[in-house]
Amino acid sequence: MASQKALNPPKGECRQCWYHAYASREAHKHLGPREACPACVDHMVNGHPNHMIAR
C-alpha cells in the first residue's frame, strides 16, 4: 500500500510523477530489471498533462 505522502502531492506537482517517486516499488512492480517505465518516459518527453497537476 502506498504511503500517504505518495498519494498526496503538494500543489503544482504532477500526481503521477509524485506517486512514481514516492511509491516507486509499487508503481514499477510490473517492470523487469532495467526496464524503463513507459508512463515516466512519456512525462519526461511530453511533459505533464494539466489534469494531473495537483491544485
Steps between C-alpha positions, in 0.01 A plus 500: 500500500632842404585747773292811569787708362486311168125553473493870591722712275541868587337763282671543165647147487401232251300228678649220290860614538453552874350151540771338290769677705361420846346158430756392245496129580121485473482717189771308319444143623372393157834587338799277459849590619642800315172547311388861463151591617298609193292745706811666645668520160184654350502773766870569447453534124156661474464683830226478759133514395308780671244263649775321695633809677386526862298813566 
